[in-house]
Amino acid sequence: MQTLNHFSRIRLSWLLLLLCIAFFEGAALTFQHVMKLPPCVMCIYERVAMMGIAGAAIIGLLNPNNLIIRWCGFIAWGISAGWGLKLAMQHVDFQLNPSPFATCDLFVKFPSWAPLNKWAPWMFEAYGDCSKIVWQFLTLTMPQWLVIIFAGNLVALTIFVIAQFFNKKRA
């Protein structure tokens, strides 16, 4: 645990988190623009949650040795991963239990002060159906993989937070 405590205090750990999220965001954009799979409203919200984790990584990168900055990164990571997990589980439910009474919104809803779909429609505009399964890998749908990814983030975060309470013994 002391090793993880030390690792969380160096920029490499936060850079690795940022690179992992950049990979997932790149995959999402590849699915959308190369494979021509239309993103749905839930996909876009899950994408924003991923970007929240990227933001947390950037916070941690600023000065990971600073206790306040590191904990702000952990908190932002937890909020974003938790929100993403909730969204992904709801998305899985839309796909596995389709119902005309439980559907996602037709259009993304962003706050008026941050209309991401207007600023970058190539990344944040939704035009797919949340209940339609458009891609599978190893029998899991995209939202099921996102459940694993967000849950994995929460597990990793929990381990790193616990490690914060294990300092090297002073001689």
N, C-alpha and C positions, 0 to 999 in steps of 0.2 A: 504494500500500500504506500510505503514511503516513496517508492520509485514512481508510482502514478502521481503522487502529490508533487514530486519534483517535475515530472513530465508536464503537468498542467500549468506549471510556472514558466514554461519556455514557449516561444512562439511556434515552434514546430508542431506542437499538439493542436494548436488552434488553426494553423495553416492546413494540417491534414483534414481537420473537420471541414474547413472551407473548400478544400479540393474535392472531398467526397460529395458535398452538396452541389458543387459546380458540375460534377459528373452527372448527378441525378437530374439537375436542371437541363444540362446538355442532352441527356437522354430524352427528357420530356419534349424538348424542342425538335429533336430528331424524329420522334414519333409523330409530332404534329406536322412538321414542314417537309420531311423527307419521305416518311411512310404514309403521309396524308391521313393520319388518324385524327378526327376532329375532337378537340378537347371540350369537355362538358363543364358546366358551372362548378361542380365539385372538383374536377381536375384543376381548374384555375385556382380555386381556394386552397387546394393541397399544394399547388405550386407556390402560392404566397407563403404558406406555412414553411415550406422548404427555404424560401428566401429569408424568412425570419431566423432560421437556424444559421444561414449564411451571415446574417447581420450579427448574430450572437458570436460567431467565429471572428468577425471583424472587430467586435468589441474586445474580445479576448486577445486578439493580435496586437491591439494598441499598446498594452503593457501588462502581460500576463503575470508578472511578478508583483504587481500592485493588487493587494487584497480586494479592494473595492471594485476595481475594473474586472478582475477575474470573477468575482461573485456576480457582478452585473451580467457578464457573459453567460455564466451558469444559469442565472434566472431567465434571461432571454431565451436560452437554449431550451430550458424546461417548458416555458410557456409555448414556444413555437412547436416543439415536438409533441407536447400534450394536445395542443389544438389540432395539429396535423393528424395525430392518431384518432382523435374524435371524428374528424372529417372523413378520414379513410374508412373507419368502421361504419359510418353512416352511408358512405358510398357503396361499400360492400353490401350493405342491407338493401340499398336501392337495386343493385344488380341481382342479388340472389332471391329477393322477395319482392318482385315488381308488383306495384299496386297503383291504381289510378288515384288513390287517396294519399299516397306517400311518394311524392316526387320532388326532385330538386327544382329550384327556380329556373325560369326560362332564360333569364339574363343575369349576368353577374351584377352584384350590388356592392359598389365601393363607396366610401364616404365622399362627399362633395369636394372635400379638400385634397383628396387623393384618388381621382378617377383613373386608375391604372389602365383600364380598358380603353380609355380615350387617349392616354399618353403613349401607350405601346400596345396597340391592338394585336400586333403580330405575336405578342406573348400573353396577353391577358383577356382576349376576347373569346368567349365560349360560343360554340355552335354545334356541339354534340349532344347526345342523349345520355343522361347519367345512368339509366338502367340498361343500356346496351353494352354488351361485352364485345369490345373491338380488338382485344389482344390478350393472349395468354402465353405464359412460359412455365413449363413444368407443372401444368394444370392449374396454375394460379393466375387470377386476373390482375390487371394493373393495380386496382385499389387494394387487393389482397397483398400484393408486394409492398405497397405503401404502408399497410398496417405493420408489416414486418420491419420495414425501414424506420418508421417513426418509433415503434416499440423498441427497436434496437438502439435508437438514439437515446431513449429514456433510460434504458439499462446502462448504456455507457455513461450517461450523465450521472446516474445514481452512484455508479462505481467511483467516478471522479469526485463527486461531492463527499462521499464517505472517506475517500483518500485524503481530503483536506484536513481531516482530524488526526492524521498520522504524520507527525513531524519527526525529523531526525532527533534522536536523543543527544543532548549537549554533554560534552565531556567535562 
